[in-house]
């Protein structure tokens, strides 16, 4: 994996990235099933507040920027 993209440290990081992206597009229960998590709390910890997305949108659309 490091040969393809050196910023990835291991397979777990790739899995986390995929689950986080799924949560942006799909229902929590669907992602729980797709990720193979027994408990919904395991899936919930991958949810982000999308702070990065908000910062990007603010920088892109703010009138004083």
mmCIF file of the N, C-alpha and C atoms, coordinates in Angstrom:
data_MODEL
# 
_entry.id   MODEL 
# 
loop_
_atom_site.group_PDB 
_atom_site.id 
_atom_site.type_symbol 
_atom_site.label_atom_id 
_atom_site.label_alt_id 
_atom_site.label_comp_id 
_atom_site.label_asym_id 
_atom_site.label_entity_id 
_atom_site.label_seq_id 
_atom_site.pdbx_PDB_ins_code 
_atom_site.Cartn_x 
_atom_site.Cartn_y 
_atom_site.Cartn_z 
_atom_site.occupancy 
_atom_site.B_iso_or_equiv 
_atom_site.pdbx_formal_charge 
_atom_site.auth_seq_id 
_atom_site.auth_comp_id 
_atom_site.auth_asym_id 
_atom_site.auth_atom_id 
_atom_site.pdbx_PDB_model_num 
ATOM 1   N N  . UNK A 1 1  ? 0.820   -1.191 0.000  1.00 0.00 ? 1  UNK A N  1 
ATOM 2   C CA . UNK A 1 1  ? 0.000   0.000  0.000  1.00 0.00 ? 1  UNK A CA 1 
ATOM 3   C C  . UNK A 1 1  ? 0.866   1.259  0.000  1.00 0.00 ? 1  UNK A C  1 
ATOM 4   N N  . UNK A 1 2  ? 1.973   1.217  0.746  1.00 0.00 ? 2  UNK A N  1 
ATOM 5   C CA . UNK A 1 2  ? 2.841   2.387  0.810  1.00 0.00 ? 2  UNK A CA 1 
ATOM 6   C C  . UNK A 1 2  ? 3.445   2.715  -0.547 1.00 0.00 ? 2  UNK A C  1 
ATOM 7   N N  . UNK A 1 3  ? 3.609   1.713  -1.393 1.00 0.00 ? 3  UNK A N  1 
ATOM 8   C CA . UNK A 1 3  ? 4.150   1.958  -2.725 1.00 0.00 ? 3  UNK A CA 1 
ATOM 9   C C  . UNK A 1 3  ? 3.171   2.759  -3.573 1.00 0.00 ? 3  UNK A C  1 
ATOM 10  N N  . UNK A 1 4  ? 1.880   2.490  -3.392 1.00 0.00 ? 4  UNK A N  1 
ATOM 11  C CA . UNK A 1 4  ? 0.855   3.188  -4.153 1.00 0.00 ? 4  UNK A CA 1 
ATOM 12  C C  . UNK A 1 4  ? 0.657   4.607  -3.627 1.00 0.00 ? 4  UNK A C  1 
ATOM 13  N N  . UNK A 1 5  ? 0.537   4.736  -2.310 1.00 0.00 ? 5  UNK A N  1 
ATOM 14  C CA . UNK A 1 5  ? 0.316   6.043  -1.696 1.00 0.00 ? 5  UNK A CA 1 
ATOM 15  C C  . UNK A 1 5  ? 1.063   6.084  -0.371 1.00 0.00 ? 5  UNK A C  1 
ATOM 16  N N  . UNK A 1 6  ? 2.208   6.757  -0.319 1.00 0.00 ? 6  UNK A N  1 
ATOM 17  C CA . UNK A 1 6  ? 3.050   6.739  0.881  1.00 0.00 ? 6  UNK A CA 1 
ATOM 18  C C  . UNK A 1 6  ? 2.431   7.368  2.131  1.00 0.00 ? 6  UNK A C  1 
ATOM 19  N N  . UNK A 1 7  ? 1.354   8.147  1.988  1.00 0.00 ? 7  UNK A N  1 
ATOM 20  C CA . UNK A 1 7  ? 0.776   8.770  3.185  1.00 0.00 ? 7  UNK A CA 1 
ATOM 21  C C  . UNK A 1 7  ? -0.015  7.772  4.039  1.00 0.00 ? 7  UNK A C  1 
ATOM 22  N N  . UNK A 1 8  ? -0.371  6.613  3.489  1.00 0.00 ? 8  UNK A N  1 
ATOM 23  C CA . UNK A 1 8  ? -1.046  5.588  4.287  1.00 0.00 ? 8  UNK A CA 1 
ATOM 24  C C  . UNK A 1 8  ? -0.016  4.788  5.077  1.00 0.00 ? 8  UNK A C  1 
ATOM 25  N N  . UNK A 1 9  ? -0.260  4.648  6.366  1.00 0.00 ? 9  UNK A N  1 
ATOM 26  C CA . UNK A 1 9  ? 0.665   3.920  7.232  1.00 0.00 ? 9  UNK A CA 1 
ATOM 27  C C  . UNK A 1 9  ? 0.381   2.428  7.236  1.00 0.00 ? 9  UNK A C  1 
ATOM 28  N N  . UNK A 1 10 ? -0.913  2.071  7.232  1.00 0.00 ? 10 UNK A N  1 
ATOM 29  C CA . UNK A 1 10 ? -1.269  0.650  7.305  1.00 0.00 ? 10 UNK A CA 1 
ATOM 30  C C  . UNK A 1 10 ? -2.683  0.428  6.775  1.00 0.00 ? 10 UNK A C  1 
ATOM 31  N N  . UNK A 1 11 ? -3.089  -0.825 6.713  1.00 0.00 ? 11 UNK A N  1 
ATOM 32  C CA . UNK A 1 11 ? -4.415  -1.172 6.215  1.00 0.00 ? 11 UNK A CA 1 
ATOM 33  C C  . UNK A 1 11 ? -5.540  -0.642 7.077  1.00 0.00 ? 11 UNK A C  1 
ATOM 34  N N  . UNK A 1 12 ? -5.303  -0.541 8.364  1.00 0.00 ? 12 UNK A N  1 
ATOM 35  C CA . UNK A 1 12 ? -6.320  -0.017 9.276  1.00 0.00 ? 12 UNK A CA 1 
ATOM 36  C C  . UNK A 1 12 ? -6.673  1.420  8.967  1.00 0.00 ? 12 UNK A C  1 
ATOM 37  N N  . UNK A 1 13 ? -5.680  2.189  8.587  1.00 0.00 ? 13 UNK A N  1 
ATOM 38  C CA . UNK A 1 13 ? -5.923  3.583  8.238  1.00 0.00 ? 13 UNK A CA 1 
ATOM 39  C C  . UNK A 1 13 ? -6.781  3.675  6.983  1.00 0.00 ? 13 UNK A C  1 
ATOM 40  N N  . UNK A 1 14 ? -6.539  2.792  6.041  1.00 0.00 ? 14 UNK A N  1 
ATOM 41  C CA . UNK A 1 14 ? -7.343  2.752  4.821  1.00 0.00 ? 14 UNK A CA 1 
ATOM 42  C C  . UNK A 1 14 ? -8.791  2.396  5.152  1.00 0.00 ? 14 UNK A C  1 
ATOM 43  N N  . UNK A 1 15 ? -8.984  1.404  6.025  1.00 0.00 ? 15 UNK A N  1 
ATOM 44  C CA . UNK A 1 15 ? -10.323 0.993  6.448  1.00 0.00 ? 15 UNK A CA 1 
ATOM 45  C C  . UNK A 1 15 ? -11.054 2.166  7.116  1.00 0.00 ? 15 UNK A C  1 
ATOM 46  N N  . UNK A 1 16 ? -10.356 2.888  7.987  1.00 0.00 ? 16 UNK A N  1 
ATOM 47  C CA . UNK A 1 16 ? -10.959 4.028  8.661  1.00 0.00 ? 16 UNK A CA 1 
ATOM 48  C C  . UNK A 1 16 ? -11.391 5.097  7.657  1.00 0.00 ? 16 UNK A C  1 
ATOM 49  N N  . UNK A 1 17 ? -10.560 5.333  6.672  1.00 0.00 ? 17 UNK A N  1 
ATOM 50  C CA . UNK A 1 17 ? -10.897 6.328  5.651  1.00 0.00 ? 17 UNK A CA 1 
ATOM 51  C C  . UNK A 1 17 ? -12.141 5.931  4.875  1.00 0.00 ? 17 UNK A C  1 
ATOM 52  N N  . UNK A 1 18 ? -12.230 4.659  4.529  1.00 0.00 ? 18 UNK A N  1 
ATOM 53  C CA . UNK A 1 18 ? -13.387 4.174  3.771  1.00 0.00 ? 18 UNK A CA 1 
ATOM 54  C C  . UNK A 1 18 ? -14.659 4.298  4.600  1.00 0.00 ? 18 UNK A C  1 
ATOM 55  N N  . UNK A 1 19 ? -14.611 3.879  5.845  1.00 0.00 ? 19 UNK A N  1 
ATOM 56  C CA . UNK A 1 19 ? -15.796 3.955  6.713  1.00 0.00 ? 19 UNK A CA 1 
ATOM 57  C C  . UNK A 1 19 ? -16.219 5.411  6.910  1.00 0.00 ? 19 UNK A C  1 
ATOM 58  N N  . UNK A 1 20 ? -15.261 6.297  7.093  1.00 0.00 ? 20 UNK A N  1 
ATOM 59  C CA . UNK A 1 20 ? -15.581 7.717  7.268  1.00 0.00 ? 20 UNK A CA 1 
ATOM 60  C C  . UNK A 1 20 ? -16.258 8.275  6.022  1.00 0.00 ? 20 UNK A C  1 
ATOM 61  N N  . UNK A 1 21 ? -15.778 7.901  4.846  1.00 0.00 ? 21 UNK A N  1 
ATOM 62  C CA . UNK A 1 21 ? -16.402 8.364  3.600  1.00 0.00 ? 21 UNK A CA 1 
ATOM 63  C C  . UNK A 1 21 ? -17.800 7.773  3.432  1.00 0.00 ? 21 UNK A C  1 
ATOM 64  N N  . UNK A 1 22 ? -17.977 6.513  3.786  1.00 0.00 ? 22 UNK A N  1 
ATOM 65  C CA . UNK A 1 22 ? -19.308 5.897  3.720  1.00 0.00 ? 22 UNK A CA 1 
ATOM 66  C C  . UNK A 1 22 ? -20.294 6.668  4.572  1.00 0.00 ? 22 UNK A C  1 
ATOM 67  N N  . UNK A 1 23 ? -19.857 7.080  5.781  1.00 0.00 ? 23 UNK A N  1 
ATOM 68  C CA . UNK A 1 23 ? -20.753 7.781  6.694  1.00 0.00 ? 23 UNK A CA 1 
ATOM 69  C C  . UNK A 1 23 ? -21.178 9.139  6.152  1.00 0.00 ? 23 UNK A C  1 
ATOM 70  N N  . UNK A 1 24 ? -20.384 9.723  5.278  1.00 0.00 ? 24 UNK A N  1 
ATOM 71  C CA . UNK A 1 24 ? -20.762 11.004 4.671  1.00 0.00 ? 24 UNK A CA 1 
ATOM 72  C C  . UNK A 1 24 ? -21.888 10.815 3.672  1.00 0.00 ? 24 UNK A C  1 
ATOM 73  N N  . UNK A 1 25 ? -22.011 9.609  3.108  1.00 0.00 ? 25 UNK A N  1 
ATOM 74  C CA . UNK A 1 25 ? -22.962 9.374  2.028  1.00 0.00 ? 25 UNK A CA 1 
ATOM 75  C C  . UNK A 1 25 ? -24.123 8.455  2.393  1.00 0.00 ? 25 UNK A C  1 
ATOM 76  N N  . UNK A 1 26 ? -23.944 7.602  3.384  1.00 0.00 ? 26 UNK A N  1 
ATOM 77  C CA . UNK A 1 26 ? -24.926 6.554  3.650  1.00 0.00 ? 26 UNK A CA 1 
ATOM 78  C C  . UNK A 1 26 ? -25.456 6.623  5.076  1.00 0.00 ? 26 UNK A C  1 
ATOM 79  N N  . UNK A 1 27 ? -26.523 5.891  5.312  1.00 0.00 ? 27 UNK A N  1 
ATOM 80  C CA . UNK A 1 27 ? -27.154 5.777  6.615  1.00 0.00 ? 27 UNK A CA 1 
ATOM 81  C C  . UNK A 1 27 ? -26.236 5.057  7.598  1.00 0.00 ? 27 UNK A C  1 
ATOM 82  N N  . UNK A 1 28 ? -26.291 5.453  8.863  1.00 0.00 ? 28 UNK A N  1 
ATOM 83  C CA . UNK A 1 28 ? -25.445 4.867  9.897  1.00 0.00 ? 28 UNK A CA 1 
ATOM 84  C C  . UNK A 1 28 ? -25.605 3.354  9.985  1.00 0.00 ? 28 UNK A C  1 
ATOM 85  N N  . UNK A 1 29 ? -26.829 2.861  9.952  1.00 0.00 ? 29 UNK A N  1 
ATOM 86  C CA . UNK A 1 29 ? -27.073 1.411  10.058 1.00 0.00 ? 29 UNK A CA 1 
ATOM 87  C C  . UNK A 1 29 ? -26.539 0.652  8.841  1.00 0.00 ? 29 UNK A C  1 
ATOM 88  N N  . UNK A 1 30 ? -26.631 1.272  7.672  1.00 0.00 ? 30 UNK A N  1 
ATOM 89  C CA . UNK A 1 30 ? -26.097 0.644  6.465  1.00 0.00 ? 30 UNK A CA 1 
ATOM 90  C C  . UNK A 1 30 ? -24.576 0.512  6.568  1.00 0.00 ? 30 UNK A C  1 
ATOM 91  N N  . UNK A 1 31 ? -23.935 1.572  7.053  1.00 0.00 ? 31 UNK A N  1 
ATOM 92  C CA . UNK A 1 31 ? -22.476 1.540  7.205  1.00 0.00 ? 31 UNK A CA 1 
ATOM 93  C C  . UNK A 1 31 ? -22.081 0.523  8.275  1.00 0.00 ? 31 UNK A C  1 
ATOM 94  N N  . UNK A 1 32 ? -22.861 0.429  9.335  1.00 0.00 ? 32 UNK A N  1 
ATOM 95  C CA . UNK A 1 32 ? -22.600 -0.565 10.375 1.00 0.00 ? 32 UNK A CA 1 
ATOM 96  C C  . UNK A 1 32 ? -22.586 -1.955 9.762  1.00 0.00 ? 32 UNK A C  1 
ATOM 97  N N  . UNK A 1 33 ? -23.547 -2.248 8.928  1.00 0.00 ? 33 UNK A N  1 
ATOM 98  C CA . UNK A 1 33 ? -23.626 -3.552 8.272  1.00 0.00 ? 33 UNK A CA 1 
ATOM 99  C C  . UNK A 1 33 ? -22.453 -3.754 7.315  1.00 0.00 ? 33 UNK A C  1 
ATOM 100 N N  . UNK A 1 34 ? -22.165 -2.732 6.506  1.00 0.00 ? 34 UNK A N  1 
ATOM 101 C CA . UNK A 1 34 ? -21.092 -2.838 5.519  1.00 0.00 ? 34 UNK A CA 1 
ATOM 102 C C  . UNK A 1 34 ? -19.724 -3.018 6.180  1.00 0.00 ? 34 UNK A C  1 
ATOM 103 N N  . UNK A 1 35 ? -19.530 -2.372 7.320  1.00 0.00 ? 35 UNK A N  1 
ATOM 104 C CA . UNK A 1 35 ? -18.246 -2.458 8.025  1.00 0.00 ? 35 UNK A CA 1 
ATOM 105 C C  . UNK A 1 35 ? -18.130 -3.732 8.854  1.00 0.00 ? 35 UNK A C  1 
ATOM 106 N N  . UNK A 1 36 ? -19.248 -4.401 9.074  1.00 0.00 ? 36 UNK A N  1 
ATOM 107 C CA . UNK A 1 36 ? -19.220 -5.628 9.857  1.00 0.00 ? 36 UNK A CA 1 
ATOM 108 C C  . UNK A 1 36 ? -19.151 -5.397 11.357 1.00 0.00 ? 36 UNK A C  1 
ATOM 109 N N  . UNK A 1 37 ? -19.635 -4.248 11.801 1.00 0.00 ? 37 UNK A N  1 
ATOM 110 C CA . UNK A 1 37 ? -19.634 -3.940 13.231 1.00 0.00 ? 37 UNK A CA 1 
ATOM 111 C C  . UNK A 1 37 ? -20.849 -4.549 13.910 1.00 0.00 ? 37 UNK A C  1 
ATOM 112 N N  . UNK A 1 38 ? -20.637 -5.157 15.044 1.00 0.00 ? 38 UNK A N  1 
ATOM 113 C CA . UNK A 1 38 ? -21.743 -5.732 15.806 1.00 0.00 ? 38 UNK A CA 1 
ATOM 114 C C  . UNK A 1 38 ? -22.561 -4.631 16.479 1.00 0.00 ? 38 UNK A C  1 
ATOM 115 N N  . UNK A 1 39 ? -21.874 -3.632 17.016 1.00 0.00 ? 39 UNK A N  1 
ATOM 116 C CA . UNK A 1 39 ? -22.548 -2.566 17.758 1.00 0.00 ? 39 UNK A CA 1 
ATOM 117 C C  . UNK A 1 39 ? -22.487 -1.251 16.972 1.00 0.00 ? 39 UNK A C  1 
ATOM 118 N N  . UNK A 1 40 ? -23.578 -0.505 17.010 1.00 0.00 ? 40 UNK A N  1 
ATOM 119 C CA . UNK A 1 40 ? -23.642 0.769  16.289 1.00 0.00 ? 40 UNK A CA 1 
ATOM 120 C C  . UNK A 1 40 ? -22.632 1.759  16.875 1.00 0.00 ? 40 UNK A C  1 
ATOM 121 N N  . UNK A 1 41 ? -22.307 1.627  18.148 1.00 0.00 ? 41 UNK A N  1 
ATOM 122 C CA . UNK A 1 41 ? -21.324 2.526  18.761 1.00 0.00 ? 41 UNK A CA 1 
ATOM 123 C C  . UNK A 1 41 ? -19.948 2.376  18.116 1.00 0.00 ? 41 UNK A C  1 
ATOM 124 N N  . UNK A 1 42 ? -19.651 1.198  17.613 1.00 0.00 ? 42 UNK A N  1 
ATOM 125 C CA . UNK A 1 42 ? -18.380 0.994  16.917 1.00 0.00 ? 42 UNK A CA 1 
ATOM 126 C C  . UNK A 1 42 ? -18.333 1.811  15.635 1.00 0.00 ? 42 UNK A C  1 
ATOM 127 N N  . UNK A 1 43 ? -19.465 1.936  14.981 1.00 0.00 ? 43 UNK A N  1 
ATOM 128 C CA . UNK A 1 43 ? -19.536 2.703  13.741 1.00 0.00 ? 43 UNK A CA 1 
ATOM 129 C C  . UNK A 1 43 ? -19.590 4.198  14.037 1.00 0.00 ? 43 UNK A C  1 
ATOM 130 N N  . UNK A 1 44 ? -20.267 4.578  15.101 1.00 0.00 ? 44 UNK A N  1 
ATOM 131 C CA . UNK A 1 44 ? -20.433 5.989  15.447 1.00 0.00 ? 44 UNK A CA 1 
ATOM 132 C C  . UNK A 1 44 ? -19.101 6.685  15.701 1.00 0.00 ? 44 UNK A C  1 
ATOM 133 N N  . UNK A 1 45 ? -18.116 5.957  16.167 1.00 0.00 ? 45 UNK A N  1 
ATOM 134 C CA . UNK A 1 45 ? -16.845 6.616  16.467 1.00 0.00 ? 45 UNK A CA 1 
ATOM 135 C C  . UNK A 1 45 ? -16.123 7.090  15.206 1.00 0.00 ? 45 UNK A C  1 
ATOM 136 N N  . UNK A 1 46 ? -16.562 6.621  14.046 1.00 0.00 ? 46 UNK A N  1 
ATOM 137 C CA . UNK A 1 46 ? -15.984 7.075  12.786 1.00 0.00 ? 46 UNK A CA 1 
ATOM 138 C C  . UNK A 1 46 ? -16.652 8.337  12.271 1.00 0.00 ? 46 UNK A C  1 
ATOM 139 N N  . UNK A 1 47 ? -17.765 8.721  12.872 1.00 0.00 ? 47 UNK A N  1 
ATOM 140 C CA . UNK A 1 47 ? -18.452 9.931  12.444 1.00 0.00 ? 47 UNK A CA 1 
ATOM 141 C C  . UNK A 1 47 ? -17.624 11.140 12.845 1.00 0.00 ? 47 UNK A C  1 
ATOM 142 N N  . UNK A 1 48 ? -17.504 12.068 11.937 1.00 0.00 ? 48 UNK A N  1 
ATOM 143 C CA . UNK A 1 48 ? -16.791 13.305 12.218 1.00 0.00 ? 48 UNK A CA 1 
ATOM 144 C C  . UNK A 1 48 ? -17.787 14.442 12.159 1.00 0.00 ? 48 UNK A C  1 
ATOM 145 N N  . UNK A 1 49 ? -17.405 15.535 12.713 1.00 0.00 ? 49 UNK A N  1 
ATOM 146 C CA . UNK A 1 49 ? -18.280 16.705 12.658 1.00 0.00 ? 49 UNK A CA 1 
ATOM 147 C C  . UNK A 1 49 ? -18.151 17.411 11.321 1.00 0.00 ? 49 UNK A C  1 
ATOM 148 N N  . UNK A 1 50 ? -17.344 16.836 10.434 1.00 0.00 ? 50 UNK A N  1 
ATOM 149 C CA . UNK A 1 50 ? -17.089 17.421 9.120  1.00 0.00 ? 50 UNK A CA 1 
ATOM 150 C C  . UNK A 1 50 ? -16.553 18.841 9.245  1.00 0.00 ? 50 UNK A C  1 
ATOM 151 N N  . UNK A 1 51 ? -15.761 19.076 10.285 1.00 0.00 ? 51 UNK A N  1 
ATOM 152 C CA . UNK A 1 51 ? -15.180 20.389 10.515 1.00 0.00 ? 51 UNK A CA 1 
ATOM 153 C C  . UNK A 1 51 ? -14.307 20.815 9.345  1.00 0.00 ? 51 UNK A C  1 
ATOM 154 N N  . UNK A 1 52 ? -13.584 19.865 8.776  1.00 0.00 ? 52 UNK A N  1 
ATOM 155 C CA . UNK A 1 52 ? -12.734 20.186 7.632  1.00 0.00 ? 52 UNK A CA 1 
ATOM 156 C C  . UNK A 1 52 ? -13.580 20.666 6.452  1.00 0.00 ? 52 UNK A C  1 
ATOM 157 N N  . UNK A 1 53 ? -14.697 19.991 6.212  1.00 0.00 ? 53 UNK A N  1 
ATOM 158 C CA . UNK A 1 53 ? -15.591 20.390 5.121  1.00 0.00 ? 53 UNK A CA 1 
ATOM 159 C C  . UNK A 1 53 ? -16.173 21.781 5.364  1.00 0.00 ? 53 UNK A C  1 
ATOM 160 N N  . UNK A 1 54 ? -16.519 22.063 6.615  1.00 0.00 ? 54 UNK A N  1 
ATOM 161 C CA . UNK A 1 54 ? -17.074 23.372 6.946  1.00 0.00 ? 54 UNK A CA 1 
ATOM 162 C C  . UNK A 1 54 ? -16.037 24.477 6.745  1.00 0.00 ? 54 UNK A C  1 
ATOM 163 N N  . UNK A 1 55 ? -14.800 24.203 7.154  1.00 0.00 ? 55 UNK A N  1 
ATOM 164 C CA . UNK A 1 55 ? -13.732 25.191 6.965  1.00 0.00 ? 55 UNK A CA 1 
ATOM 165 C C  . UNK A 1 55 ? -13.506 25.462 5.489  1.00 0.00 ? 55 UNK A C  1 
ATOM 166 N N  . UNK A 1 56 ? -13.504 24.417 4.701  1.00 0.00 ? 56 UNK A N  1 
ATOM 167 C CA . UNK A 1 56 ? -13.297 24.562 3.263  1.00 0.00 ? 56 UNK A CA 1 
ATOM 168 C C  . UNK A 1 56 ? -14.413 25.381 2.621  1.00 0.00 ? 56 UNK A C  1 
ATOM 169 N N  . UNK A 1 57 ? -15.654 25.086 3.000  1.00 0.00 ? 57 UNK A N  1 
ATOM 170 C CA . UNK A 1 57 ? -16.792 25.831 2.458  1.00 0.00 ? 57 UNK A CA 1 
ATOM 171 C C  . UNK A 1 57 ? -16.741 27.289 2.897  1.00 0.00 ? 57 UNK A C  1 
ATOM 172 N N  . UNK A 1 58 ? -16.359 27.530 4.145  1.00 0.00 ? 58 UNK A N  1 
ATOM 173 C CA . UNK A 1 58 ? -16.260 28.901 4.639  1.00 0.00 ? 58 UNK A CA 1 
ATOM 174 C C  . UNK A 1 58 ? -15.200 29.670 3.870  1.00 0.00 ? 58 UNK A C  1 
ATOM 175 N N  . UNK A 1 59 ? -14.042 29.054 3.669  1.00 0.00 ? 59 UNK A N  1 
ATOM 176 C CA . UNK A 1 59 ? -12.980 29.728 2.922  1.00 0.00 ? 59 UNK A CA 1 
ATOM 177 C C  . UNK A 1 59 ? -13.369 29.973 1.468  1.00 0.00 ? 59 UNK A C  1 
ATOM 178 N N  . UNK A 1 60 ? -14.155 29.085 0.919  1.00 0.00 ? 60 UNK A N  1 
ATOM 179 C CA . UNK A 1 60 ? -14.548 29.209 -0.477 1.00 0.00 ? 60 UNK A CA 1 
ATOM 180 C C  . UNK A 1 60 ? -15.620 30.277 -0.693 1.00 0.00 ? 60 UNK A C  1 
ATOM 181 N N  . UNK A 1 61 ? -16.558 30.400 0.247  1.00 0.00 ? 61 UNK A N  1 
ATOM 182 C CA . UNK A 1 61 ? -17.733 31.249 0.032  1.00 0.00 ? 61 UNK A CA 1 
ATOM 183 C C  . UNK A 1 61 ? -17.797 32.489 0.907  1.00 0.00 ? 61 UNK A C  1 
ATOM 184 N N  . UNK A 1 62 ? -16.875 32.672 1.816  1.00 0.00 ? 62 UNK A N  1 
ATOM 185 C CA . UNK A 1 62 ? -16.943 33.824 2.715  1.00 0.00 ? 62 UNK A CA 1 
ATOM 186 C C  . UNK A 1 62 ? -16.718 35.108 1.917  1.00 0.00 ? 62 UNK A C  1 
ATOM 187 N N  . UNK A 1 63 ? -17.579 36.122 2.125  1.00 0.00 ? 63 UNK A N  1 
ATOM 188 C CA . UNK A 1 63 ? -17.476 37.343 1.326  1.00 0.00 ? 63 UNK A CA 1 
ATOM 189 C C  . UNK A 1 63 ? -16.222 38.167 1.608  1.00 0.00 ? 63 UNK A C  1 
ATOM 190 N N  . UNK A 1 64 ? -15.629 38.043 2.774  1.00 0.00 ? 64 UNK A N  1 
ATOM 191 C CA . UNK A 1 64 ? -14.456 38.848 3.099  1.00 0.00 ? 64 UNK A CA 1 
ATOM 192 C C  . UNK A 1 64 ? -13.148 38.145 2.743  1.00 0.00 ? 64 UNK A C  1 
ATOM 193 N N  . UNK A 1 65 ? -13.213 37.000 2.192  1.00 0.00 ? 65 UNK A N  1 
ATOM 194 C CA . UNK A 1 65 ? -12.016 36.230 1.868  1.00 0.00 ? 65 UNK A CA 1 
ATOM 195 C C  . UNK A 1 65 ? -11.558 36.491 0.468  1.00 0.00 ? 65 UNK A C  1 
# 
